[in-house]
Amino acid sequence: MAILIDPPAWPAHGTLWSHLVSDTSTDELHAFARLLGFPRRSFDLDHYDVAAANFDRAVALGALPVTGREVVLRLRESGLRVRQVDRDAVTPLRRRQYLHEQWGVLGVQLGVASTAVDAWRKLGDDLLVRWNEPHRRYHDERHLEDVLLALDHLETRGERVSPATLLAAWFHDAVYTGATGDDERASAALASSALTALGLQSDLVDEVRTSIVATIPDTDAGVSEPRSGPRARPGTTLAHLLDADLSIFASSPSRYAEYAAAVRSEYAHVPDADFAAGRARILEAYLDRPSVYFTAAARHLWESRARANVAAEVARLRR
């Protein structure tokens, strides 16, 4: 039973990278990565990518340095290796596994009574059914995973993400028809009724409901994705939710292109010219703000990349 790391040899983003793996279980690997302060989003199906600057620290904490060939061999022998050819099939399975795991962990955090465990599990299953409705293109299970991973990333940077924020994340687009305002209110109502039925504290339920309603955009330009957020500076719960919801802005160019295409698909009923004008106005509102993100951690992690991606999309839309 060991955590293994190969030498930094894979070039990307101006540095070299190692692969950190476990030859026993992904749970062991996740626990070790957390000791290093790595966010869960650094996990890539069977390994964590480790920048060269963190190689010595990983070894000091107990990772065993081996060759790249040894990493592949031990992964294969353990049954944990995911081959390149299998990635497309494995990725959605791992996403669903992660979401089920996180819902279970949240139930424990909230102290869901043993008599309500089955109801809690059923509620999580029902929410995932909603997030996988066939009409969704961007506001789907992948978006939910992205938001939860972003909240986890904020935690590794010192933010204290509350259970209320996590609940709001799970429910914030649970109802999605594309009707700005109505969807948020319906999602908030669903959260309120479902969580009250489980016997959760009323102040927690109120905080979740209020946070979801507060994601309603200030104005409706006909193209309301992404959420523009409140005029006033939000409290911590809402700030974390809004920052995580907008973490997609700072994704890689290829992921951002997928996101923009998915948003366009959700508004396929809007003529091209109207969509371009409406979405450009929404995106420009973010660029006009002092910062896209509310928390210092999010600004440090995502601000510069987000502005570059959003500005590039606005330029395309204006053309």
Phi and psi in degrees as GROMACS dihedral restraints (atoms count N, CA, C in turn):
[ dihedral_restraints ]
;  ai    aj    ak    al  type     phi  dphi    fc
    3     4     5     6     1  -154.5    20    10
    4     5     6     7     1   152.5    20    10
    6     7     8     9     1   -96.2    20    10
    7     8     9    10     1   128.8    20    10
    9    10    11    12     1  -118.5    20    10
   10    11    12    13     1   150.0    20    10
   12    13    14    15     1  -143.4    20    10
   13    14    15    16     1   135.0    20    10
   15    16    17    18     1   -95.7    20    10
   16    17    18    19     1   167.6    20    10
   18    19    20    21     1   -64.9    20    10
   19    20    21    22     1   149.5    20    10
   21    22    23    24     1   -63.3    20    10
   22    23    24    25     1   112.4    20    10
   24    25    26    27     1  -143.9    20    10
   25    26    27    28     1    -5.5    20    10
   27    28    29    30     1  -103.8    20    10
   28    29    30    31     1   111.9    20    10
   30    31    32    33     1   -79.3    20    10
   31    32    33    34     1   136.1    20    10
   33    34    35    36     1  -172.2    20    10
   34    35    36    37     1   143.2    20    10
   36    37    38    39     1    54.9    20    10
   37    38    39    40     1    36.7    20    10
   39    40    41    42     1    78.2    20    10
   40    41    42    43     1    12.9    20    10
   42    43    44    45     1  -146.8    20    10
   43    44    45    46     1  -178.1    20    10
   45    46    47    48     1  -108.7    20    10
   46    47    48    49     1   152.5    20    10
   48    49    50    51     1  -128.5    20    10
   49    50    51    52     1   147.8    20    10
   51    52    53    54     1  -108.3    20    10
   52    53    54    55     1   168.2    20    10
   54    55    56    57     1  -110.4    20    10
   55    56    57    58     1   125.7    20    10
   57    58    59    60     1  -105.4    20    10
   58    59    60    61     1   123.5    20    10
   60    61    62    63     1  -137.3    20    10
   61    62    63    64     1   166.3    20    10
   63    64    65    66     1  -117.0    20    10
   64    65    66    67     1   143.1    20    10
   66    67    68    69     1   -96.7    20    10
   67    68    69    70     1    13.5    20    10
   69    70    71    72     1  -125.5    20    10
   70    71    72    73     1   -53.9    20    10
   72    73    74    75     1  -159.6    20    10
   73    74    75    76     1   151.3    20    10
   75    76    77    78     1   -69.9    20    10
   76    77    78    79     1   -27.7    20    10
   78    79    80    81     1   -61.4    20    10
   79    80    81    82     1   -43.1    20    10
   81    82    83    84     1   -61.9    20    10
   82    83    84    85     1   -40.7    20    10
   84    85    86    87     1   -65.3    20    10
   85    86    87    88     1   -44.5    20    10
   87    88    89    90     1   -61.8    20    10
   88    89    90    91     1   -39.7    20    10
   90    91    92    93     1   -64.6    20    10
   91    92    93    94     1   -41.4    20    10
   93    94    95    96     1   -68.1    20    10
   94    95    96    97     1   -41.6    20    10
   96    97    98    99     1   -61.3    20    10
   97    98    99   100     1   -34.9    20    10
   99   100   101   102     1   -66.6    20    10
  100   101   102   103     1   -35.9    20    10
  102   103   104   105     1   -60.2    20    10
  103   104   105   106     1   -33.6    20    10
  105   106   107   108     1   -80.7    20    10
  106   107   108   109     1    -8.1    20    10
  108   109   110   111     1    81.2    20    10
  109   110   111   112     1    20.8    20    10
  111   112   113   114     1   -83.7    20    10
  112   113   114   115     1   136.9    20    10
  114   115   116   117     1   -73.1    20    10
  115   116   117   118     1   155.6    20    10
  117   118   119   120     1   -62.1    20    10
  118   119   120   121     1   -28.1    20    10
  120   121   122   123     1   -67.8    20    10
  121   122   123   124     1   -11.5    20    10
  123   124   125   126     1   -77.2    20    10
  124   125   126   127     1   -10.0    20    10
  126   127   128   129     1   -77.2    20    10
  127   128   129   130     1   130.3    20    10
  129   130   131   132     1  -123.0    20    10
  130   131   132   133     1    71.4    20    10
  132   133   134   135     1    69.6    20    10
  133   134   135   136     1   -47.0    20    10
  135   136   137   138     1  -139.1    20    10
  136   137   138   139     1     4.7    20    10
  138   139   140   141     1  -157.2    20    10
  139   140   141   142     1   163.3    20    10
  141   142   143   144     1  -105.6    20    10
  142   143   144   145     1   139.2    20    10
  144   145   146   147     1   -84.4    20    10
  145   146   147   148     1   129.5    20    10
  147   148   149   150     1  -121.9    20    10
  148   149   150   151     1   119.9    20    10
  150   151   152   153     1   -65.1    20    10
  151   152   153   154     1   152.2    20    10
  153   154   155   156     1   -54.9    20    10
  154   155   156   157     1   -33.4    20    10
  156   157   158   159     1   -64.4    20    10
  157   158   159   160     1   -19.8    20    10
  159   160   161   162     1  -103.3    20    10
  160   161   162   163     1     1.5    20    10
  162   163   164   165     1   -61.4    20    10
  163   164   165   166     1   -51.9    20    10
  165   166   167   168     1   -62.2    20    10
  166   167   168   169     1   -36.7    20    10
  168   169   170   171     1   -65.7    20    10
  169   170   171   172     1   -39.5    20    10
  171   172   173   174     1   -63.3    20    10
  172   173   174   175     1   -42.4    20    10
  174   175   176   177     1   -65.9    20    10
  175   176   177   178     1   -40.9    20    10
  177   178   179   180     1   -62.1    20    10
  178   179   180   181     1   -30.9    20    10
  180   181   182   183     1   -84.6    20    10
  181   182   183   184     1    -4.2    20    10
  183   184   185   186     1   123.9    20    10
  184   185   186   187     1    -1.7    20    10
  186   187   188   189     1   -68.9    20    10
  187   188   189   190     1   137.6    20    10
  189   190   191   192     1   -91.9    20    10
  190   191   192   193     1   116.9    20    10
  192   193   194   195     1   -72.9    20    10
  193   194   195   196     1   127.1    20    10
  195   196   197   198     1  -139.7    20    10
  196   197   198   199     1   174.7    20    10
  198   199   200   201     1   -76.5    20    10
  199   200   201   202     1   162.2    20    10
  201   202   203   204     1   -60.5    20    10
  202   203   204   205     1   -36.4    20    10
  204   205   206   207     1   -63.9    20    10
  205   206   207   208     1   -39.8    20    10
  207   208   209   210     1   -65.4    20    10
  208   209   210   211     1   -38.2    20    10
  210   211   212   213     1   -58.6    20    10
  211   212   213   214     1   -48.5    20    10
  213   214   215   216     1   -63.2    20    10
  214   215   216   217     1   -43.5    20    10
  216   217   218   219     1   -61.4    20    10
  217   218   219   220     1   -46.9    20    10
  219   220   221   222     1   -68.7    20    10
  220   221   222   223     1   -36.1    20    10
  222   223   224   225     1   -63.2    20    10
  223   224   225   226     1   -43.6    20    10
  225   226   227   228     1   -63.5    20    10
  226   227   228   229     1   -43.9    20    10
  228   229   230   231     1   -65.2    20    10
  229   230   231   232     1   -32.3    20    10
  231   232   233   234     1   -80.6    20    10
  232   233   234   235     1   -13.5    20    10
  234   235   236   237     1    81.5    20    10
  235   236   237   238     1     8.8    20    10
  237   238   239   240     1   -94.9    20    10
  238   239   240   241     1   -10.0    20    10
  240   241   242   243     1   -70.4    20    10
  241   242   243   244     1   138.7    20    10
  243   244   245   246     1  -111.9    20    10
  244   245   246   247     1   113.6    20    10
  246   247   248   249     1   -71.1    20    10
  247   248   249   250     1   152.6    20    10
  249   250   251   252     1   -55.4    20    10
  250   251   252   253     1   -40.1    20    10
  252   253   254   255     1   -66.9    20    10
  253   254   255   256     1   -20.7    20    10
  255   256   257   258     1   -98.6    20    10
  256   257   258   259     1    -2.8    20    10
  258   259   260   261     1   -59.3    20    10
  259   260   261   262     1   -44.0    20    10
  261   262   263   264     1   -63.6    20    10
  262   263   264   265     1   -33.4    20    10
  264   265   266   267     1   -79.4    20    10
  265   266   267   268     1   -34.5    20    10
  267   268   269   270     1   -79.5    20    10
  268   269   270   271     1   -33.3    20    10
  270   271   272   273     1   -55.2    20    10
  271   272   273   274     1   -51.2    20    10
  273   274   275   276     1   -65.4    20    10
  274   275   276   277     1   -29.8    20    10
  276   277   278   279     1   -67.1    20    10
  277   278   279   280     1   -42.6    20    10
  279   280   281   282     1   -68.1    20    10
  280   281   282   283     1   -34.2    20    10
  282   283   284   285     1   -62.4    20    10
  283   284   285   286     1   -47.3    20    10
  285   286   287   288     1   -63.9    20    10
  286   287   288   289     1   -40.1    20    10
  288   289   290   291     1   -59.8    20    10
  289   290   291   292     1   -44.5    20    10
  291   292   293   294     1   -62.2    20    10
  292   293   294   295     1   -43.7    20    10
  294   295   296   297     1   -65.6    20    10
  295   296   297   298     1   -43.6    20    10
  297   298   299   300     1   -60.0    20    10
  298   299   300   301     1   -42.9    20    10
  300   301   302   303     1   -60.6    20    10
  301   302   303   304     1   -46.1    20    10
  303   304   305   306     1   -67.8    20    10
  304   305   306   307     1   -35.4    20    10
  306   307   308   309     1   -64.8    20    10
  307   308   309   310     1   -40.7    20    10
  309   310   311   312     1   -63.8    20    10
  310   311   312   313     1   -43.4    20    10
  312   313   314   315     1   -62.3    20    10
  313   314   315   316     1   -40.3    20    10
  315   316   317   318     1   -63.8    20    10
  316   317   318   319     1   -38.8    20    10
  318   319   320   321     1   -60.7    20    10
  319   320   321   322     1   -40.2    20    10
  321   322   323   324     1   -65.6    20    10
  322   323   324   325     1   -43.5    20    10
  324   325   326   327     1   -57.9    20    10
  325   326   327   328     1   -38.3    20    10
  327   328   329   330     1   -81.5    20    10
  328   329   330   331     1    -8.9    20    10
  330   331   332   333     1    68.7    20    10
  331   332   333   334     1    37.8    20    10
  333   334   335   336     1   -57.7    20    10
  334   335   336   337     1   127.9    20    10
  336   337   338   339     1   -60.3    20    10
  337   338   339   340     1   148.6    20    10
  339   340   341   342     1   -58.1    20    10
  340   341   342   343     1   -30.0    20    10
  342   343   344   345     1   -74.1    20    10
  343   344   345   346     1   -12.9    20    10
  345   346   347   348     1  -110.8    20    10
  346   347   348   349     1     7.0    20    10
  348   349   350   351     1   -60.8    20    10
  349   350   351   352     1   -43.7    20    10
  351   352   353   354     1   -63.5    20    10
  352   353   354   355     1   -40.5    20    10
  354   355   356   357     1   -66.0    20    10
  355   356   357   358     1   -37.9    20    10
  357   358   359   360     1   -63.2    20    10
  358   359   360   361     1   -44.7    20    10
  360   361   362   363     1   -63.1    20    10
  361   362   363   364     1   -41.6    20    10
  363   364   365   366     1   -64.9    20    10
  364   365   366   367     1   -38.8    20    10
  366   367   368   369     1   -62.2    20    10
  367   368   369   370     1   -42.8    20    10
  369   370   371   372     1   -60.7    20    10
  370   371   372   373     1   -42.2    20    10
  372   373   374   375     1   -63.5    20    10
  373   374   375   376     1   -41.5    20    10
  375   376   377   378     1   -63.8    20    10
  376   377   378   379     1   -40.0    20    10
  378   379   380   381     1   -63.9    20    10
  379   380   381   382     1   -41.4    20    10
  381   382   383   384     1   -66.4    20    10
  382   383   384   385     1   -32.9    20    10
  384   385   386   387     1   -60.9    20    10
  385   386   387   388     1   -43.7    20    10
  387   388   389   390     1   -62.2    20    10
  388   389   390   391     1   -45.7    20    10
  390   391   392   393     1   -67.1    20    10
  391   392   393   394     1   -13.0    20    10
  393   394   395   396     1  -109.8    20    10
  394   395   396   397     1    18.8    20    10
  396   397   398   399     1   -58.9    20    10
  397   398   399   400     1   140.6    20    10
  399   400   401   402     1   -65.0    20    10
  400   401   402   403     1   -21.6    20    10
  402   403   404   405     1   -80.4    20    10
  403   404   405   406     1   -10.1    20    10
  405   406   407   408     1   -79.4    20    10
  406   407   408   409     1   141.5    20    10
  408   409   410   411     1  -120.7    20    10
  409   410   411   412     1   -43.6    20    10
  411   412   413   414     1  -107.5    20    10
  412   413   414   415     1   -43.1    20    10
  414   415   416   417     1   -80.8    20    10
  415   416   417   418     1    62.7    20    10
  417   418   419   420     1  -123.2    20    10
  418   419   420   421     1  -167.0    20    10
  420   421   422   423     1   -58.8    20    10
  421   422   423   424     1   -34.3    20    10
  423   424   425   426     1   -65.7    20    10
  424   425   426   427     1   -38.2    20    10
  426   427   428   429     1   -64.8    20    10
  427   428   429   430     1   -42.3    20    10
  429   430   431   432     1   -59.5    20    10
  430   431   432   433     1   -44.9    20    10
  432   433   434   435     1   -60.0    20    10
  433   434   435   436     1   -44.5    20    10
  435   436   437   438     1   -58.4    20    10
  436   437   438   439     1   -42.8    20    10
  438   439   440   441     1   -65.5    20    10
  439   440   441   442     1   -43.9    20    10
  441   442   443   444     1   -65.8    20    10
  442   443   444   445     1   -39.6    20    10
  444   445   446   447     1   -65.8    20    10
  445   446   447   448     1   -36.8    20    10
  447   448   449   450     1   -66.0    20    10
  448   449   450   451     1   -40.8    20    10
  450   451   452   453     1   -63.4    20    10
  451   452   453   454     1   -40.4    20    10
  453   454   455   456     1   -61.8    20    10
  454   455   456   457     1   -40.1    20    10
  456   457   458   459     1   -63.1    20    10
  457   458   459   460     1   -41.7    20    10
  459   460   461   462     1   -61.8    20    10
  460   461   462   463     1   -37.7    20    10
  462   463   464   465     1   -63.0    20    10
  463   464   465   466     1   -38.7    20    10
  465   466   467   468     1   -67.7    20    10
  466   467   468   469     1   -14.5    20    10
  468   469   470   471     1  -103.8    20    10
  469   470   471   472     1    18.4    20    10
  471   472   473   474     1    97.6    20    10
  472   473   474   475     1    -3.1    20    10
  474   475   476   477     1   -77.6    20    10
  475   476   477   478     1   141.0    20    10
  477   478   479   480     1   -98.6    20    10
  478   479   480   481     1    99.2    20    10
  480   481   482   483     1   -85.6    20    10
  481   482   483   484     1   121.5    20    10
  483   484   485   486     1   -84.8    20    10
  484   485   486   487     1   159.0    20    10
  486   487   488   489     1   -57.3    20    10
  487   488   489   490     1   -32.5    20    10
  489   490   491   492     1   -61.8    20    10
  490   491   492   493     1   -39.9    20    10
  492   493   494   495     1   -64.3    20    10
  493   494   495   496     1   -43.0    20    10
  495   496   497   498     1   -64.3    20    10
  496   497   498   499     1   -41.2    20    10
  498   499   500   501     1   -63.5    20    10
  499   500   501   502     1   -42.9    20    10
  501   502   503   504     1   -61.9    20    10
  502   503   504   505     1   -36.5    20    10
  504   505   506   507     1   -63.2    20    10
  505   506   507   508     1   -44.6    20    10
  507   508   509   510     1   -63.8    20    10
  508   509   510   511     1   -33.2    20    10
  510   511   512   513     1  -100.1    20    10
  511   512   513   514     1   -10.8    20    10
  513   514   515   516     1   -64.4    20    10
  514   515   516   517     1   -28.3    20    10
  516   517   518   519     1  -126.2    20    10
  517   518   519   520     1    29.7    20    10
  519   520   521   522     1   -61.7    20    10
  520   521   522   523     1   -32.6    20    10
  522   523   524   525     1  -106.3    20    10
  523   524   525   526     1   119.2    20    10
  525   526   527   528     1  -142.1    20    10
  526   527   528   529     1   110.6    20    10
  528   529   530   531     1  -121.4    20    10
  529   530   531   532     1    -5.9    20    10
  531   532   533   534     1    92.5    20    10
  532   533   534   535     1     5.7    20    10
  534   535   536   537     1   -93.3    20    10
  535   536   537   538     1   100.6    20    10
  537   538   539   540     1   -59.3    20    10
  538   539   540   541     1   131.6    20    10
  540   541   542   543     1    91.9    20    10
  541   542   543   544     1   -54.3    20    10
  543   544   545   546     1   -64.5    20    10
  544   545   546   547     1   -42.9    20    10
  546   547   548   549     1   -62.4    20    10
  547   548   549   550     1   -44.7    20    10
  549   550   551   552     1   -63.7    20    10
  550   551   552   553     1   -44.3    20    10
  552   553   554   555     1   -65.2    20    10
  553   554   555   556     1   -39.3    20    10
  555   556   557   558     1   -67.6    20    10
  556   557   558   559     1   -38.4    20    10
  558   559   560   561     1   -65.4    20    10
  559   560   561   562     1   -40.7    20    10
  561   562   563   564     1   -64.4    20    10
  562   563   564   565     1   -40.4    20    10
  564   565   566   567     1   -65.8    20    10
  565   566   567   568     1   -40.1    20    10
  567   568   569   570     1   -61.5    20    10
  568   569   570   571     1   -45.8    20    10
  570   571   572   573     1   -60.0    20    10
  571   572   573   574     1   -45.3    20    10
  573   574   575   576     1   -60.8    20    10
  574   575   576   577     1   -47.5    20    10
  576   577   578   579     1   -69.2    20    10
  577   578   579   580     1   -42.8    20    10
  579   580   581   582     1   -67.9    20    10
  580   581   582   583     1   -43.3    20    10
  582   583   584   585     1   -74.7    20    10
  583   584   585   586     1   -33.8    20    10
  585   586   587   588     1   -65.0    20    10
  586   587   588   589     1   -40.4    20    10
  588   589   590   591     1   -62.3    20    10
  589   590   591   592     1   -27.6    20    10
  591   592   593   594     1   -84.1    20    10
  592   593   594   595     1    -4.3    20    10
  594   595   596   597     1    84.0    20    10
  595   596   597   598     1    18.5    20    10
  597   598   599   600     1   -71.8    20    10
  598   599   600   601     1   155.6    20    10
  600   601   602   603     1   -60.8    20    10
  601   602   603   604     1   141.4    20    10
  603   604   605   606     1   -63.9    20    10
  604   605   606   607     1   -35.2    20    10
  606   607   608   609     1   -68.6    20    10
  607   608   609   610     1   -34.2    20    10
  609   610   611   612     1   -65.7    20    10
  610   611   612   613     1   -45.9    20    10
  612   613   614   615     1   -61.0    20    10
  613   614   615   616     1   -43.0    20    10
  615   616   617   618     1   -61.6    20    10
  616   617   618   619     1   -40.4    20    10
  618   619   620   621     1   -65.1    20    10
  619   620   621   622     1   -40.4    20    10
  621   622   623   624     1   -65.0    20    10
  622   623   624   625     1   -48.2    20    10
  624   625   626   627     1   -60.8    20    10
  625   626   627   628     1   -46.1    20    10
  627   628   629   630     1   -62.6    20    10
  628   629   630   631     1   -40.6    20    10
  630   631   632   633     1   -64.1    20    10
  631   632   633   634     1   -41.2    20    10
  633   634   635   636     1   -66.4    20    10
  634   635   636   637     1   -44.2    20    10
  636   637   638   639     1   -63.5    20    10
  637   638   639   640     1   -33.5    20    10
  639   640   641   642     1   -69.6    20    10
  640   641   642   643     1   -11.0    20    10
  642   643   644   645     1   -82.0    20    10
  643   644   645   646     1    -2.2    20    10
  645   646   647   648     1   -62.8    20    10
  646   647   648   649     1   129.2    20    10
  648   649   650   651     1   -59.7    20    10
  649   650   651   652     1   152.3    20    10
  651   652   653   654     1   -63.9    20    10
  652   653   654   655     1   -38.8    20    10
  654   655   656   657     1  -132.4    20    10
  655   656   657   658     1   157.4    20    10
  657   658   659   660     1  -114.2    20    10
  658   659   660   661     1   104.3    20    10
  660   661   662   663     1   -91.3    20    10
  661   662   663   664     1    10.4    20    10
  663   664   665   666     1    90.5    20    10
  664   665   666   667     1   -16.7    20    10
  666   667   668   669     1  -134.4    20    10
  667   668   669   670     1    95.2    20    10
  669   670   671   672     1   -98.7    20    10
  670   671   672   673     1     2.7    20    10
  672   673   674   675     1   -96.9    20    10
  673   674   675   676     1   130.9    20    10
  675   676   677   678     1   -86.2    20    10
  676   677   678   679     1   174.4    20    10
  678   679   680   681     1   -66.2    20    10
  679   680   681   682     1   135.5    20    10
  681   682   683   684     1   -86.1    20    10
  682   683   684   685     1   -21.5    20    10
  684   685   686   687     1    83.5    20    10
  685   686   687   688     1   179.7    20    10
  687   688   689   690     1   -79.9    20    10
  688   689   690   691     1   159.1    20    10
  690   691   692   693     1   -70.3    20    10
  691   692   693   694     1   -45.3    20    10
  693   694   695   696     1   -78.8    20    10
  694   695   696   697     1   155.6    20    10
  696   697   698   699     1   -64.8    20    10
  697   698   699   700     1   127.4    20    10
  699   700   701   702     1   -78.6    20    10
  700   701   702   703     1   162.1    20    10
  702   703   704   705     1   -72.1    20    10
  703   704   705   706     1   177.7    20    10
  705   706   707   708     1   -60.9    20    10
  706   707   708   709     1   -46.1    20    10
  708   709   710   711     1   -57.8    20    10
  709   710   711   712     1   -49.3    20    10
  711   712   713   714     1   -69.6    20    10
  712   713   714   715     1   -38.0    20    10
  714   715   716   717     1   -59.7    20    10
  715   716   717   718     1   -44.5    20    10
  717   718   719   720     1   -63.9    20    10
  718   719   720   721     1   -41.9    20    10
  720   721   722   723     1   -63.8    20    10
  721   722   723   724     1   -46.8    20    10
  723   724   725   726     1   -65.0    20    10
  724   725   726   727     1   -42.1    20    10
  726   727   728   729     1   -63.6    20    10
  727   728   729   730     1   -43.6    20    10
  729   730   731   732     1   -66.0    20    10
  730   731   732   733     1   -38.8    20    10
  732   733   734   735     1   -62.4    20    10
  733   734   735   736     1   -31.9    20    10
  735   736   737   738     1   -98.1    20    10
  736   737   738   739     1     5.6    20    10
  738   739   740   741     1   -62.1    20    10
  739   740   741   742     1   -22.4    20    10
  741   742   743   744     1   -58.6    20    10
  742   743   744   745     1   -28.1    20    10
  744   745   746   747     1   -57.1    20    10
  745   746   747   748     1   -31.4    20    10
  747   748   749   750     1   -98.4    20    10
  748   749   750   751     1    16.6    20    10
  750   751   752   753     1   -75.0    20    10
  751   752   753   754     1   175.3    20    10
  753   754   755   756     1   -63.8    20    10
  754   755   756   757     1   158.4    20    10
  756   757   758   759     1   -54.9    20    10
  757   758   759   760     1   -39.4    20    10
  759   760   761   762     1   -69.0    20    10
  760   761   762   763     1   -42.0    20    10
  762   763   764   765     1   -67.0    20    10
  763   764   765   766     1   -39.4    20    10
  765   766   767   768     1   -63.2    20    10
  766   767   768   769     1   -39.5    20    10
  768   769   770   771     1   -63.0    20    10
  769   770   771   772     1   -39.8    20    10
  771   772   773   774     1   -63.5    20    10
  772   773   774   775     1   -42.8    20    10
  774   775   776   777     1   -61.5    20    10
  775   776   777   778     1   -48.4    20    10
  777   778   779   780     1   -61.9    20    10
  778   779   780   781     1   -39.0    20    10
  780   781   782   783     1   -66.9    20    10
  781   782   783   784     1   -37.9    20    10
  783   784   785   786     1   -67.0    20    10
  784   785   786   787     1   -40.3    20    10
  786   787   788   789     1   -61.9    20    10
  787   788   789   790     1   -44.4    20    10
  789   790   791   792     1   -59.5    20    10
  790   791   792   793     1   -38.3    20    10
  792   793   794   795     1   -65.4    20    10
  793   794   795   796     1   -35.5    20    10
  795   796   797   798     1   -69.6    20    10
  796   797   798   799     1   -21.6    20    10
  798   799   800   801     1  -112.7    20    10
  799   800   801   802     1    36.2    20    10
  801   802   803   804     1   -60.9    20    10
  802   803   804   805     1   -23.7    20    10
  804   805   806   807     1   -75.3    20    10
  805   806   807   808     1   -12.6    20    10
  807   808   809   810     1   -90.8    20    10
  808   809   810   811     1   128.6    20    10
  810   811   812   813     1   -55.9    20    10
  811   812   813   814     1   150.7    20    10
  813   814   815   816     1   -53.8    20    10
  814   815   816   817     1   -48.5    20    10
  816   817   818   819     1   -63.8    20    10
  817   818   819   820     1   -42.2    20    10
  819   820   821   822     1   -66.4    20    10
  820   821   822   823     1   -41.0    20    10
  822   823   824   825     1   -62.4    20    10
  823   824   825   826     1   -48.0    20    10
  825   826   827   828     1   -59.7    20    10
  826   827   828   829     1   -44.0    20    10
  828   829   830   831     1   -67.5    20    10
  829   830   831   832     1   -44.9    20    10
  831   832   833   834     1   -66.8    20    10
  832   833   834   835     1   -44.7    20    10
  834   835   836   837     1   -69.0    20    10
  835   836   837   838     1   -38.1    20    10
  837   838   839   840     1   -60.5    20    10
  838   839   840   841     1   -39.9    20    10
  840   841   842   843     1   -63.6    20    10
  841   842   843   844     1   -42.6    20    10
  843   844   845   846     1   -62.7    20    10
  844   845   846   847     1   -47.0    20    10
  846   847   848   849     1   -67.6    20    10
  847   848   849   850     1   -38.0    20    10
  849   850   851   852     1   -63.6    20    10
  850   851   852   853     1   -29.4    20    10
  852   853   854   855     1   -62.8    20    10
  853   854   855   856     1   -34.1    20    10
  855   856   857   858     1   -68.9    20    10
  856   857   858   859     1   -42.6    20    10
  858   859   860   861     1   -66.0    20    10
  859   860   861   862     1   -26.8    20    10
  861   862   863   864     1   -78.8    20    10
  862   863   864   865     1   -15.4    20    10
  864   865   866   867     1   -75.1    20    10
  865   866   867   868     1   154.5    20    10
  867   868   869   870     1   -55.9    20    10
  868   869   870   871     1   -35.5    20    10
  870   871   872   873     1  -152.0    20    10
  871   872   873   874     1   148.1    20    10
  873   874   875   876     1   -68.3    20    10
  874   875   876   877     1   -37.1    20    10
  876   877   878   879     1  -107.3    20    10
  877   878   879   880     1   155.6    20    10
  879   880   881   882     1   -92.9    20    10
  880   881   882   883     1   -34.4    20    10
  882   883   884   885     1   -93.9    20    10
  883   884   885   886     1   151.0    20    10
  885   886   887   888     1   -62.2    20    10
  886   887   888   889     1   -38.2    20    10
  888   889   890   891     1   -62.7    20    10
  889   890   891   892     1   -44.2    20    10
  891   892   893   894     1   -65.9    20    10
  892   893   894   895     1   -39.5    20    10
  894   895   896   897     1   -61.9    20    10
  895   896   897   898     1   -42.4    20    10
  897   898   899   900     1   -64.0    20    10
  898   899   900   901     1   -41.5    20    10
  900   901   902   903     1   -76.1    20    10
  901   902   903   904     1   -39.7    20    10
  903   904   905   906     1  -127.3    20    10
  904   905   906   907     1   -16.2    20    10
  906   907   908   909     1   -57.0    20    10
  907   908   909   910     1   -51.8    20    10
  909   910   911   912     1   -65.8    20    10
  910   911   912   913     1   -43.4    20    10
  912   913   914   915     1   -66.9    20    10
  913   914   915   916     1   -38.1    20    10
  915   916   917   918     1   -61.3    20    10
  916   917   918   919     1   -46.9    20    10
  918   919   920   921     1   -62.6    20    10
  919   920   921   922     1   -39.2    20    10
  921   922   923   924     1   -64.8    20    10
  922   923   924   925     1   -45.2    20    10
  924   925   926   927     1   -64.9    20    10
  925   926   927   928     1   -45.9    20    10
  927   928   929   930     1   -66.9    20    10
  928   929   930   931     1   -42.5    20    10
  930   931   932   933     1   -61.8    20    10
  931   932   933   934     1   -38.7    20    10
  933   934   935   936     1   -66.3    20    10
  934   935   936   937     1   -38.8    20    10
  936   937   938   939     1   -69.2    20    10
  937   938   939   940     1   -41.0    20    10
  939   940   941   942     1   -58.9    20    10
  940   941   942   943     1   -42.5    20    10
  942   943   944   945     1   -60.2    20    10
  943   944   945   946     1   -41.2    20    10
  945   946   947   948     1   -64.7    20    10
  946   947   948   949     1   -44.2    20    10
  948   949   950   951     1   -64.5    20    10
  949   950   951   952     1   -41.0    20    10
  951   952   953   954     1   -67.2    20    10
  952   953   954   955     1   -27.0    20    10
